[in-house]
Amino acid sequence: MRRALSKLAGVTVGEATATGLPVVADTATTRAAEELGERLQQVPGVRSAVLVYHNFEDVADEVAPLPRSFRTS
């Protein structure tokens, strides 16, 4: 399973623990993160893939209007 995970682009596999195998995934967009999450769950031996932390540095790929409560005009 470690080998299959490490072949995925943007994935770094950590040291195994008693509760699982931590994986760090780095993607350019949130859409790519969603797709990678789906691929992680399809790797044989993976019981579940859980997002623990998500850092947004640039969300230009997902421009959305502000909710009305945030608008000033």
Secondary structure, 3 states (H helix, E strand, C coil): CHHHHHCCCCEEECCCECCECCEEECCCCHHHHHHHHHHHHHCCCCCCCCCCCCCCCCCHHHCCCCCHHHCCC
